[in-house]
Amino acid sequence: MAIPVRRPRAKWCRVLGVGAVLGVIGGITACVPMTPVPPPEPVIQMLPNQAEGFFSMPWPNHIRRTDSGMTDWNSLPGITSNPLVEPLPTVPLLPAIIDAAQRTVDQFGTNSAVFLRSMVALDDGSLPTPAATLADDASVQLVDLSTGDQAPAVVVSQERADRFRPAHLLTILPYPGHPLRPDREYGVLVFNSVRTATGVPLQPTPLLAQLRQPHAASMPMSAPQHAALSNQLDAVEQITATSTAYSPTDLVAFTVYRTQDTGREWNAVVDALASTPVPPISVTSIDPCTERPRDPGANLALIQGTIALPTWQQGSFPYLLDGGDIRIDPLGRAERTGTRVAPVQLLVPCRPAPATGWPVLTFVDGTGGDEDIPTTSAPVRRTNMIYGQLAPLYGNGVGDASTLLSLVGFPTLRSQQEIVFYNLLNPRAVRSNPLQQASDHLTFTRSLSTFTLDGADLSEPVPGTINADPNRVVISGHSQGAQTLPLVAGADDTLIDGVVSSAGSGGQYHSIAHGPRRLESVGRLTIAPERLDELNPLLHLVQTTIENTDGANFPTTQDFINVSGYADTCTTVETATHFARSQGLASYALAPEISYGEPTLDRIEATSPISANSAGRTRVQVLLSGGHFVYASNVDRLTAFAEEVFAGVAPTVRPAEFETRTNNCAGERYDDPPRLFGI
């Protein structure tokens, strides 16, 4: 009787059912050899039908979007939780939030990462350093397809798999502080000089050969996908031939996508404001002239008033779970939805104004702040200016959202103000809230620049009128208020002469990854907050959603100073560094500096003193060792900066004179030791 032979490569054999055995060979157990699983091919996976999940096709890619939004974000691993095998998050709304987020954008991010799944581990030594990504012989390149320019990038292979990503995830992050150009087509090109961990060159993905043939039903893509990807392949092969050191035959994988027109919505608001009359400040009370503790040497009058600010957000305030979107009319202007009467406070010198009027400085505080001048630590002395303070958006309350937010774990007004402004529960609102705040600040600044007051109304009467000088205007802000300063400054560089910023931010994914409060907020939506590092794909969906208001995407030209703290747990040092580099601010560090691999890309070096360092303007970030409120120890230095702007001269900054302060936001920053990002 023949005995089945055990084949050496078969790992196990199947025992047939007893009835079948008796019917065939009289009770003898038969072993059927299994076909061994072949080793994975050394390729980048490119399956347009995503038959093996979200990362079986590179993200982003143009075929993964439509004119009405994205198509597949809710298939990202880790979005859903299985209550049968794992606990639910505190707020189990992440699938609904991601589904809503993917309908708010129809193109991809300027600061967000690109992900391509390798089927095998890669040799890190074959991947380019950040500096090398600018060379035409880099093994992985991020290229502007309209110019052939290589963009600087961090290129890593994430080998550690978790609930959000598979192993061997080749990740290309636009180098922090170097956002991609808006509304441009980019390609990621992967060449055969990338090697596997065993030293084997990557092979072309099978998709390349399929795209060079007519579409067939057996291919892992639809006919429209085949046509679109064939056009992409033509574009990357052409750019390979003209702008790299490689031949098209060296290409092993690619992806092509278009970045968002990041300024579209803000430009629509600015255009609408241009045809909207500037509302006056209505004075409701004037306090007696007195010398104030923060402003020694002069008597000032505190003026309380209101301003009718145009609103642009659709739906019902505060847009906690729905509404908040901004609609654009056929002429490209935002559609106004109403008016919000906001309280404001001013400080006015109780003495005759200069011949041209008093210079103007406006200030918007951070989350939890308001318009109340006596209780606010202002960034400047107000002795020689008209100073105006407007609450940050939601600084005057969160409406009827308070009860619901208390129930889901945000019991304090401060925490509620933060979650409503940085509203991850409603992606449309998280995109539009900064736009509304920027509109408020711009409108308030324009109004204050033409402010006049009868000097006889002061408790110490002044002959004639006290008026503002519209030719000497500086804007300022802290934290949430600083986030929107680039939008305001860029919208009216003929009015605004300078910017004084504290804890300005760009590349918001950094603060979500490292800031304890943001991490806690996002952590309520997922059961694995410890995996929300800087290269987590979920954070790059968030970054893609909020690119339209990220400060890194709105360049400015004015005299500009930003003060940041290395230990800041709200606006983390990574965010501050990203912001400064993207704004073209020279960086002077009195604290340890962080790097993503190439110091010349991290910062613009500066030597002290710093003056007129950028086209005749003084543009600088001072990094101190302290926390979120280091600006409060440097009021005199920030005042000197503003007053030199008012005088029409390039300010001079001497960083060694700056002082630190440990006052900080609550909590400790998160790091996945010992990394700054999740390699």
Secondary structure, DSSP 8 states (H G I E B T S, - for coil): -------TT---B----HHHHHHHHSS-----B--------SSB---TT-TT-GGGS-BS-GGGEETTEES-GGGSTTSS--TTTS---SS--HHHHHHHHTTT-SSB-SS--EEEEBSS-B-GGGS--TGGGGSTT-SEEEEETTT--B--EEEEEE---BTTB-SSEEEEEE-TT----TT-EEEEEEETT-BBTTS-B----HHHHHHTS---TTSSS-HHHHHHHHHHHHHHHHHHHHHSSS-GGGEEEEEEEEB--TTHHHHHHHHHHHTS-----EEEEE---EEETTEEEEEEEEEEEEEEEEE---SSTT-SSS-----B-TTS-B---EEEEEEEEEEEESS---TT-EEEEEEE--TT--S-STTS--SS--TTSEEEEE--TTTT--GGGHHHHHHTT--SHHHHHHHHHT-TT-HHHHHHHHHHHHHHHHHHHHHHTT-EEEGGGSSS--SSEEEEEEEEEEEEEETHHHHTHHHHHHH-TTT--EEEEES----THHHHHH-HHHHHHHHTT-S-GGG--TT-HHHHHHHHHTGGG-GGGS---SEEEEEEETT-SSS-HHHHHHHHHHTT-EEEESS----SS-HHHH-EE--SSEESTBTTB-EEEEEESS-TTGGGG-HHHHHHHHHHHHTTS--EE-GGG--------SS-----TT-SS--
